[in-house]
Amino acid sequence: MHIVILLLFGLSFSSDPELAKAGAAPEIIEATILDGSEIMAEADRLQRAETEQKQAEKRHQEHQEQLEQAQKVEQQLREQARKQKLLDEKKALELAEKQKQQALEEQKKREQQEANRKEEQRKQEQQLKQQEAAREKRLQEEQKARQAAEQQKQLEAARLIQEKKQQEQKALEQQKLREQKAAEEKRIAETKAKAEQEKLAAVQKAKAEAEKAQKQAETEAKLQAEKEKLLAAQRAEKIKREAAEKLETERAEAAAKLKAEKDKQEAAAKAAQAKQAAEASAKAEREKQLATERAEKDRQAAAAKAKAEQEKQAAEAKAKADREKQLAAEKAEKERQARLAAEKAEKERQAAAEAKAKADAEAKAKAEADARAKAEKERLAAEAAAKAKAEQERQAAEAAAAAARAEQERQAAAAASAKAEADKQASLEAQLAIKRKVDAAWQRPMDATQGLKCTIQVKLLSSGEVMDAVVVSSSGDPVFDRSAENAVRKASPLPVPQDRVLFDKQFRVFSFVFKPE
């Protein structure tokens, strides 16, 4: 704005020298005259400077805002870190408290488990004694059952041998009967087949003769129809030709007559030139009318003749159609008679075939009934034998299963006893190994007296790492107690059994008496 005002002020002065001389200025004012390009350049420079200044101020302000924002973010992060630290500490305290509670609960649980284990061991020993007595009793019963099964098996084998001999004898007799019956059926079937073939040959012969007669009649009828058709065409052609010749003759006669009459009239006219023109004209008119009437009569006669010819041809065509219709009816009747004869022969053949099929079906049904009765009898016998055998096998299987169960129970009891003994041995070895390692890690206090002992409760991880070691029964000497706890922690990891169940039961949390020798 200042630049614009300055420029306007500079332009308000005149550059004319005459005006400068004429007017005397009351005082001297120093001014710089600039041309338009310099003014615009100066204005652009000042404007750019002002813009750069504003941008610098804006960048400074943004930098300040970013610094403030970073400080705020840093403050928030510090506050969050502080809160997170407090929260972590709180969680650590809660976790420690929870672990302590869990340790107490685990200790109570182990004590309860130990009591339950002892009670279970007592019950198992009692059950083992009962099972041993039951096993001895079952072995005696199984021995008796095996002896009885062996005797029954021998009796059953003898009975089966006897039954097998009887069945073989019966099978031979039945095979002989079947062969005789098959031979008889074969003879009857051959006789029936022969009769059927003869009957079928007769039917086929009759059918062939009927077809031959029918074909011959059809051929004769067809030849007769062709002959009649040819004769009718010849007659029609002759009648048509005669009618055309007659019509041509009549036309020629009429033309000749008309010419003769005209010549006569011309001669009469030449001879009687004196007659009046009116009479000649009237006469000519009358003659013309007469000729027209004659021509009309001739046309009507030709039309009547043509109509009569058409009626005659129609009558002949109708007669021909009637004859063809009669021939077709006769042919259809012959075909019907032949078809009836063939149907009758087919029915007779079917009746014979049905009678034969019925007889065969009755024979087959009888044979099947006999076979079914025999099969049923054999099936009942086989079922009885199989049932007895299955009952014996079931009894033997039950006895074997009972023996197997007894053996499994004995083996399970032995395995449980061996496992318990192995766990006991592993537990003792682990206790001795722990005692030796703790004793090796213990450093005797300088003023410790001989004969001191304390009970330490130890919490372990599955790897043997010591989580905690606390004296639960003091020796009376706090320095000795602390040295004992330190010795347990220093001996970590402690040697523990590899069996996870044994570890969880006896070494997850346990107590032992520390008494260095």
C-alpha positions as CSV (number, residue, x, y, z in Angstrom):
1,M,0.0,0.0,0.0
2,H,2.8,2.4,0.9
3,I,4.5,1.6,-2.4
4,V,1.4,2.4,-4.4
5,I,0.9,5.7,-2.6
6,L,4.5,6.7,-3.3
7,L,4.2,5.9,-6.9
8,L,1.0,7.9,-7.3
9,F,2.7,10.8,-5.5
10,G,5.7,10.6,-7.9
11,L,3.5,10.5,-11.0
12,S,1.6,13.6,-9.9
13,F,4.6,15.8,-10.7
14,S,4.9,17.1,-14.3
15,S,8.1,16.5,-16.3
16,D,7.6,19.5,-18.5
17,P,10.6,22.0,-17.9
18,E,8.5,25.0,-18.9
19,L,6.1,24.3,-16.1
20,A,9.0,23.9,-13.7
21,K,10.3,27.3,-14.6
22,A,7.0,29.1,-14.4
23,G,6.0,27.9,-11.0
24,A,8.3,28.7,-8.1
25,A,8.2,26.2,-5.4
26,P,8.0,27.4,-1.9
27,E,10.4,24.8,-0.8
28,I,12.7,22.1,-2.3
29,I,11.4,18.6,-2.4
30,E,13.7,15.8,-3.5
31,A,11.9,13.2,-5.6
32,T,13.0,10.3,-7.8
33,I,11.3,9.8,-11.0
34,L,10.9,6.1,-12.0
35,D,9.6,4.7,-15.2
36,G,6.8,2.1,-15.3
37,S,8.9,-1.0,-15.6
38,E,11.1,-0.1,-12.6
39,I,8.0,0.7,-10.6
40,M,6.5,-2.7,-11.4
41,A,9.8,-4.4,-10.7
42,E,10.1,-2.6,-7.4
43,A,6.5,-3.4,-6.5
44,D,7.1,-7.1,-7.3
45,R,10.3,-7.2,-5.3
46,L,8.5,-5.6,-2.3
47,Q,5.6,-7.9,-2.7
48,R,7.9,-11.0,-2.8
49,A,9.7,-9.8,0.2
50,E,6.5,-9.3,2.1
51,T,5.3,-12.7,0.9
52,E,8.5,-14.4,2.0
53,Q,8.3,-12.7,5.3
54,K,4.8,-13.9,5.8
55,Q,5.8,-17.5,4.8
56,A,8.8,-17.3,7.2
57,E,6.5,-16.2,10.0
58,K,4.0,-19.0,9.1
59,R,6.8,-21.6,9.0
60,H,8.0,-20.3,12.4
61,Q,4.6,-20.5,13.8
62,E,4.1,-24.1,12.4
63,H,7.5,-25.1,13.8
64,Q,6.4,-23.7,17.2
65,E,3.1,-25.6,16.9
66,Q,5.0,-28.8,16.0
67,L,7.3,-28.4,19.0
68,E,4.4,-27.8,21.2
69,Q,2.7,-30.9,19.7
70,A,5.8,-33.0,20.2
71,Q,6.1,-31.8,23.8
72,K,2.5,-32.8,24.4
73,V,3.0,-36.2,22.8
74,E,6.2,-36.7,24.8
75,Q,4.3,-35.7,27.9
76,Q,1.5,-38.1,27.1
77,L,4.0,-40.9,26.4
78,R,5.8,-40.3,29.7
79,E,2.4,-40.3,31.5
80,Q,1.4,-43.5,29.7
81,A,4.8,-45.1,30.6
82,R,4.3,-44.1,34.2
83,K,0.8,-45.5,34.3
84,Q,2.0,-48.7,32.5
85,K,4.8,-49.1,35.0
86,L,2.4,-48.7,37.9
87,L,0.1,-51.2,36.2
88,D,2.9,-53.7,35.6
89,E,4.0,-53.3,39.2
90,K,0.5,-53.9,40.3
91,K,0.2,-56.9,38.1
92,A,3.5,-58.2,39.3
93,L,2.3,-57.9,42.9
94,E,-1.0,-59.5,42.1
95,L,0.9,-62.3,40.2
96,A,3.2,-62.9,43.2
97,E,0.2,-63.0,45.5
98,K,-1.6,-65.3,43.2
99,Q,1.5,-67.6,42.9
100,K,1.7,-67.6,46.6
101,Q,-1.9,-68.6,46.9
102,Q,-1.4,-71.2,44.3
103,A,1.6,-72.6,46.1
104,L,-0.5,-72.9,49.3
105,E,-3.3,-74.5,47.4
106,E,-0.9,-76.9,45.7
107,Q,0.6,-77.8,49.0
108,K,-2.8,-78.6,50.4
109,K,-3.6,-80.5,47.2
110,R,-0.4,-82.5,47.4
111,E,-1.1,-83.3,51.1
112,Q,-4.6,-84.4,50.1
113,Q,-3.2,-86.4,47.2
114,E,-0.7,-88.1,49.4
115,A,-3.4,-89.1,51.8
116,N,-5.5,-90.3,48.8
117,R,-2.6,-92.1,47.4
118,K,-2.0,-94.0,50.6
119,E,-5.7,-94.8,50.9
120,E,-5.7,-95.9,47.2
121,Q,-2.6,-98.0,47.8
122,R,-4.2,-99.7,50.7
123,K,-7.4,-100.4,48.6
124,Q,-5.3,-101.7,45.7
125,E,-3.4,-104.1,48.0
126,Q,-6.8,-105.3,49.3
127,Q,-8.2,-105.6,45.8
128,L,-5.1,-107.5,44.7
129,K,-5.6,-110.0,47.4
130,Q,-9.3,-110.4,46.4
131,Q,-8.3,-110.6,42.7
132,E,-5.7,-113.3,43.4
133,A,-8.3,-115.4,45.3
134,A,-10.8,-114.9,42.5
135,R,-8.2,-115.7,39.9
136,E,-7.4,-119.0,41.6
137,K,-11.1,-119.8,41.8
138,R,-11.6,-118.9,38.1
139,L,-8.6,-121.0,37.1
140,Q,-10.2,-124.0,38.8
141,E,-13.5,-123.4,37.1
142,E,-11.8,-122.9,33.7
143,Q,-10.0,-126.2,34.2
144,K,-13.3,-127.9,34.8
145,A,-14.9,-126.1,31.9
146,R,-12.1,-127.1,29.5
147,Q,-12.4,-130.7,30.5
148,A,-16.2,-130.7,30.0
149,A,-15.7,-128.9,26.7
150,E,-13.2,-131.4,25.5
151,Q,-15.6,-134.3,26.3
152,Q,-18.4,-132.5,24.6
153,K,-16.2,-131.8,21.6
154,Q,-15.3,-135.5,21.3
155,L,-19.0,-136.5,21.5
156,E,-19.9,-133.8,18.9
157,A,-17.2,-135.0,16.6
158,A,-18.5,-138.6,16.7
159,R,-22.1,-137.4,16.1
160,L,-21.0,-135.2,13.2
161,I,-19.1,-138.1,11.5
162,Q,-22.2,-140.3,11.8
163,E,-24.5,-137.5,10.4
164,K,-22.0,-136.9,7.6
165,K,-22.2,-140.6,6.6
166,Q,-26.0,-140.5,6.6
167,Q,-26.1,-137.3,4.6
168,E,-23.7,-138.7,2.0
169,Q,-25.9,-141.9,1.6
170,K,-29.0,-139.7,1.3
171,A,-27.3,-137.4,-1.2
172,L,-26.4,-140.5,-3.4
173,E,-30.0,-141.7,-3.4
174,Q,-31.3,-138.2,-4.2
175,Q,-28.7,-137.8,-7.0
176,K,-29.9,-141.1,-8.5
177,L,-33.6,-140.0,-8.3
178,R,-32.7,-136.6,-9.9
179,E,-30.9,-138.3,-12.8
180,Q,-33.9,-140.6,-13.5
181,K,-36.3,-137.7,-13.3
182,A,-34.1,-135.6,-15.6
183,A,-34.0,-138.4,-18.2
184,E,-37.8,-138.7,-18.1
185,E,-38.2,-134.9,-18.4
186,K,-35.8,-134.9,-21.3
187,R,-37.8,-137.6,-23.1
188,I,-41.1,-135.8,-22.6
189,A,-39.5,-132.5,-23.7
190,E,-38.2,-134.1,-26.9
191,T,-41.6,-135.5,-27.7
192,K,-43.3,-132.2,-27.1
193,A,-40.7,-130.4,-29.2
194,K,-41.2,-132.7,-32.1
195,A,-45.0,-132.3,-32.0
196,E,-44.6,-128.6,-31.8
197,Q,-42.2,-128.5,-34.8
198,E,-44.7,-130.6,-36.9
199,K,-47.6,-128.3,-35.9
200,L,-45.5,-125.2,-36.6
201,A,-44.5,-126.6,-40.1
202,A,-48.2,-127.3,-40.9
203,V,-49.2,-123.8,-39.9
204,Q,-46.4,-122.2,-41.9
205,K,-47.4,-124.3,-45.0
206,A,-51.0,-123.2,-44.7
207,K,-50.0,-119.6,-44.3
208,A,-47.6,-119.8,-47.3
209,E,-50.4,-121.3,-49.5
210,A,-52.9,-118.6,-48.3
211,E,-50.3,-115.9,-49.1
212,K,-49.6,-117.4,-52.5
213,A,-53.3,-117.5,-53.4
214,Q,-53.8,-114.0,-52.2
215,K,-50.9,-112.7,-54.3
216,Q,-52.2,-114.6,-57.4
217,A,-55.7,-113.0,-57.0
218,E,-54.2,-109.6,-56.5
219,T,-52.1,-110.0,-59.7
220,E,-55.1,-111.1,-61.7
221,A,-57.2,-108.3,-60.4
222,K,-54.5,-105.8,-61.2
223,L,-54.1,-107.1,-64.8
224,Q,-57.9,-107.0,-65.3
225,A,-58.1,-103.4,-64.1
226,E,-55.2,-102.4,-66.3
227,K,-56.9,-104.0,-69.3
228,E,-60.2,-102.4,-68.6
229,K,-58.5,-99.0,-68.2
230,L,-56.7,-99.4,-71.5
231,L,-60.0,-100.4,-73.3
232,A,-61.8,-97.4,-71.8
233,A,-59.1,-95.0,-72.9
234,Q,-59.2,-96.4,-76.4
235,R,-63.0,-96.1,-76.6
236,A,-62.9,-92.6,-75.3
237,E,-60.2,-91.6,-77.8
238,K,-62.3,-93.1,-80.7
239,I,-65.5,-91.4,-79.6
240,K,-63.6,-88.1,-79.3
241,R,-62.1,-88.5,-82.8
242,E,-65.4,-89.4,-84.4
243,A,-67.1,-86.3,-82.7
244,A,-64.3,-84.0,-84.0
245,E,-64.6,-85.4,-87.5
246,K,-68.4,-85.1,-87.6
247,L,-68.2,-81.5,-86.3
248,E,-65.6,-80.6,-88.9
249,T,-67.9,-82.1,-91.7
250,E,-70.9,-80.3,-90.5
251,R,-69.0,-77.0,-90.4
252,A,-67.7,-77.6,-93.9
253,E,-71.2,-78.4,-95.2
254,A,-72.7,-75.3,-93.6
255,A,-69.9,-73.1,-95.1
256,A,-70.5,-74.7,-98.6
257,K,-74.2,-74.3,-98.3
258,L,-73.8,-70.7,-97.1
259,K,-71.4,-69.9,-100.1
260,A,-73.9,-71.5,-102.6
261,E,-76.7,-69.6,-101.2
262,K,-74.7,-66.4,-101.4
263,D,-73.8,-67.1,-105.0
264,K,-77.4,-67.8,-105.8
265,Q,-78.4,-64.6,-104.2
266,E,-75.8,-62.7,-106.1
267,A,-77.0,-64.3,-109.3
268,A,-80.6,-63.5,-108.5
269,A,-79.6,-59.9,-107.6
270,K,-77.8,-59.6,-110.9
271,A,-80.7,-61.1,-112.8
272,A,-83.3,-59.0,-110.9
273,Q,-81.6,-55.7,-110.8
274,A,-84.9,-54.1,-111.0
275,K,-85.9,-55.3,-107.5
276,Q,-85.8,-52.7,-104.9
277,A,-82.8,-52.2,-102.7
278,A,-84.9,-52.5,-99.7
279,E,-86.1,-56.0,-100.6
280,A,-82.5,-57.0,-101.2
281,S,-81.4,-55.5,-98.0
282,A,-84.3,-57.2,-96.1
283,K,-83.6,-60.4,-97.8
284,A,-79.9,-60.2,-96.9
285,E,-80.9,-59.4,-93.3
286,R,-83.2,-62.4,-93.2
287,E,-80.5,-64.6,-94.7
288,K,-78.0,-63.3,-92.1
289,Q,-80.4,-64.0,-89.3
290,L,-81.1,-67.4,-90.7
291,A,-77.4,-68.1,-90.8
292,T,-77.0,-66.9,-87.3
293,E,-79.8,-69.1,-86.2
294,R,-78.3,-72.1,-88.0
295,A,-74.9,-71.4,-86.5
296,E,-76.5,-71.1,-83.0
297,K,-78.3,-74.4,-83.6
298,D,-75.0,-76.0,-84.7
299,R,-73.3,-74.6,-81.6
300,Q,-76.1,-75.9,-79.3
301,A,-75.9,-79.3,-81.0
302,A,-72.1,-79.5,-80.6
303,A,-72.5,-78.4,-76.9
304,A,-75.2,-81.1,-76.3
305,K,-72.9,-83.6,-78.0
306,A,-70.0,-82.6,-75.9
307,K,-72.1,-82.7,-72.7
308,A,-73.3,-86.1,-73.7
309,E,-69.7,-87.2,-74.2
310,Q,-68.7,-85.8,-70.8
311,E,-71.7,-87.6,-69.1
312,K,-70.6,-90.8,-70.9
313,Q,-67.0,-90.4,-69.8
314,A,-68.2,-89.6,-66.2
315,A,-70.4,-92.7,-66.3
316,E,-67.5,-94.8,-67.6
317,A,-65.2,-93.4,-64.8
318,K,-67.9,-94.1,-62.2
319,A,-68.3,-97.6,-63.5
320,K,-64.5,-98.1,-63.4
321,A,-64.3,-96.7,-59.9
322,D,-67.1,-99.0,-58.8
323,R,-65.3,-102.0,-60.4
324,E,-62.0,-100.9,-58.6
325,K,-63.9,-100.5,-55.4
326,Q,-65.4,-103.9,-55.7
327,L,-62.0,-105.4,-56.5
328,A,-60.5,-103.6,-53.5
329,A,-63.3,-104.9,-51.3
330,E,-62.8,-108.4,-52.6
331,K,-59.1,-108.1,-52.0
332,A,-59.7,-106.8,-48.4
333,E,-62.0,-109.7,-47.8
334,K,-59.4,-112.1,-49.0
335,E,-56.8,-110.5,-46.8
336,R,-59.2,-110.5,-43.8
337,Q,-59.9,-114.3,-44.4
338,A,-56.1,-114.9,-44.6
339,R,-55.5,-112.9,-41.5
340,L,-58.3,-114.7,-39.6
341,A,-56.7,-118.0,-40.7
342,A,-53.3,-116.9,-39.6
343,E,-54.7,-115.6,-36.3
344,K,-56.5,-118.9,-35.7
345,A,-53.3,-120.8,-36.4
346,E,-51.4,-118.4,-34.1
347,K,-54.0,-118.9,-31.3
348,E,-53.8,-122.6,-31.7
349,R,-50.0,-122.4,-31.5
350,Q,-50.1,-120.2,-28.5
351,A,-52.7,-122.5,-26.8
352,A,-50.4,-125.4,-27.4
353,A,-47.4,-123.4,-26.2
354,E,-49.3,-122.3,-23.1
355,A,-50.4,-125.9,-22.4
356,K,-46.8,-127.0,-22.7
357,A,-45.6,-124.1,-20.5
358,K,-48.2,-124.9,-17.9
359,A,-47.2,-128.6,-17.8
360,D,-43.6,-127.5,-17.7
361,A,-44.3,-125.0,-14.9
362,E,-46.3,-127.6,-12.9
363,A,-43.4,-130.0,-13.3
364,K,-40.9,-127.4,-12.4
365,A,-43.0,-126.2,-9.4
366,K,-43.3,-129.8,-8.1
367,A,-39.5,-130.2,-8.5
368,E,-38.9,-126.9,-6.8
369,A,-41.3,-127.8,-4.0
370,D,-39.5,-131.1,-3.5
371,A,-36.1,-129.3,-3.6
372,R,-37.3,-126.7,-1.2
373,A,-38.6,-129.3,1.2
374,K,-35.4,-131.1,1.0
375,A,-33.3,-127.9,1.4
376,E,-35.5,-126.9,4.3
377,K,-34.9,-130.2,6.0
378,E,-31.2,-130.0,5.4
379,R,-31.2,-126.3,6.5
380,L,-32.9,-127.3,9.8
381,A,-30.4,-130.0,10.4
382,A,-27.5,-127.7,9.5
383,E,-28.9,-125.0,11.8
384,A,-29.3,-127.4,14.6
385,A,-25.7,-128.6,14.2
386,A,-24.5,-125.0,13.7
387,K,-26.4,-123.9,16.8
388,A,-24.9,-126.7,18.9
389,K,-21.5,-125.9,17.5
390,A,-21.9,-122.2,18.1
391,E,-23.1,-122.8,21.7
392,Q,-20.0,-124.9,22.3
393,E,-17.8,-122.3,20.7
394,R,-19.5,-119.6,22.7
395,Q,-18.9,-121.4,25.9
396,A,-15.3,-122.1,25.0
397,A,-14.9,-118.4,24.0
398,E,-16.4,-117.3,27.3
399,A,-14.1,-119.5,29.2
400,A,-11.1,-118.2,27.1
401,A,-12.3,-114.6,27.6
402,A,-12.6,-115.2,31.3
403,A,-9.2,-116.6,31.4
404,A,-7.8,-113.7,29.3
405,R,-9.6,-111.2,31.6
406,A,-8.1,-112.8,34.6
407,E,-4.7,-112.8,33.0
408,Q,-5.1,-109.1,32.0
409,E,-6.2,-108.2,35.5
410,R,-3.3,-110.1,37.0
411,Q,-0.9,-108.4,34.6
412,A,-2.4,-105.0,35.3
413,A,-2.1,-105.6,39.0
414,A,1.5,-106.7,38.5
415,A,2.2,-103.7,36.3
416,A,0.6,-101.4,38.9
417,S,2.6,-103.0,41.7
418,A,5.8,-102.7,39.6
419,K,5.0,-99.1,38.7
420,A,4.3,-98.2,42.3
421,E,7.6,-99.9,43.3
422,A,9.5,-98.1,40.5
423,D,7.9,-94.7,41.5
424,K,8.9,-95.4,45.1
425,Q,12.5,-96.3,44.1
426,A,12.7,-93.2,41.8
427,S,11.3,-91.0,44.6
428,L,13.9,-92.3,47.1
429,E,16.7,-91.8,44.6
430,A,15.5,-88.3,43.7
431,Q,15.3,-87.4,47.4
432,L,18.8,-88.7,48.1
433,A,20.1,-86.9,45.0
434,I,18.5,-83.6,46.1
435,K,19.9,-84.1,49.6
436,R,23.4,-84.7,48.3
437,K,23.2,-81.7,45.9
438,V,21.9,-79.4,48.6
439,D,24.5,-80.6,51.1
440,A,27.2,-80.0,48.5
441,A,25.9,-76.4,47.9
442,W,25.6,-75.6,51.6
443,Q,28.2,-73.3,53.2
444,R,28.4,-73.8,57.0
445,P,28.1,-70.6,58.9
446,M,31.1,-69.8,61.2
447,D,29.1,-70.0,64.4
448,A,26.8,-72.9,63.5
449,T,26.6,-75.6,66.1
450,Q,26.5,-79.3,65.4
451,G,23.1,-81.2,65.2
452,L,21.0,-78.3,63.9
453,K,18.2,-79.2,61.4
454,C,15.2,-77.5,59.8
455,T,12.3,-78.4,57.5
456,I,12.3,-76.6,54.1
457,Q,9.3,-76.3,51.7
458,V,10.5,-76.2,48.1
459,K,8.5,-75.2,45.0
460,L,9.9,-76.4,41.7
461,L,9.3,-76.1,37.9
462,S,9.1,-79.3,35.8
463,S,12.7,-78.7,34.8
464,G,13.8,-78.8,38.5
465,E,14.4,-75.0,38.7
466,V,13.7,-73.7,42.2
467,M,10.9,-71.2,42.3
468,D,10.9,-70.8,46.1
469,A,12.5,-72.3,49.2
470,V,11.1,-71.4,52.6
471,V,11.9,-72.8,56.1
472,V,8.6,-74.0,57.5
473,S,10.1,-75.6,60.7
474,S,13.0,-73.5,62.1
475,S,16.1,-74.9,63.7
476,G,16.1,-72.0,66.2
477,D,19.1,-70.4,64.5
478,P,18.1,-67.8,61.8
479,V,21.6,-67.8,60.3
480,F,21.4,-71.6,59.8
481,D,17.9,-71.4,58.4
482,R,19.0,-68.7,55.8
483,S,22.0,-70.8,54.9
484,A,19.8,-73.8,54.3
485,E,17.4,-71.8,52.0
486,N,20.4,-70.3,50.1
487,A,21.9,-73.8,49.7
488,V,18.6,-75.0,48.1
489,R,18.5,-72.1,45.7
490,K,22.2,-72.5,44.8
491,A,21.6,-76.2,44.1
492,S,19.0,-75.3,41.4
493,P,18.1,-77.1,39.2
494,L,17.4,-80.0,41.5
495,P,17.5,-83.6,40.2
496,V,13.9,-84.7,39.8
497,P,12.2,-87.8,38.2
498,Q,11.5,-87.7,34.5
499,D,8.0,-89.1,35.1
500,R,5.7,-86.1,35.0
501,V,2.9,-87.7,37.1
502,L,5.4,-88.7,39.8
503,F,6.9,-85.2,39.7
504,D,3.5,-83.4,40.0
505,K,2.5,-85.7,42.8
506,Q,5.6,-85.7,45.0
507,F,8.1,-83.0,43.8
508,R,6.1,-80.0,42.5
509,V,5.9,-78.7,46.1
510,F,7.6,-80.8,48.7
511,S,9.2,-80.5,52.1
512,F,12.4,-82.2,53.4
513,V,14.4,-82.1,56.5
514,F,17.8,-80.4,56.0
515,K,20.3,-81.9,58.5
516,P,23.9,-81.7,57.4
517,E,26.2,-84.3,58.8
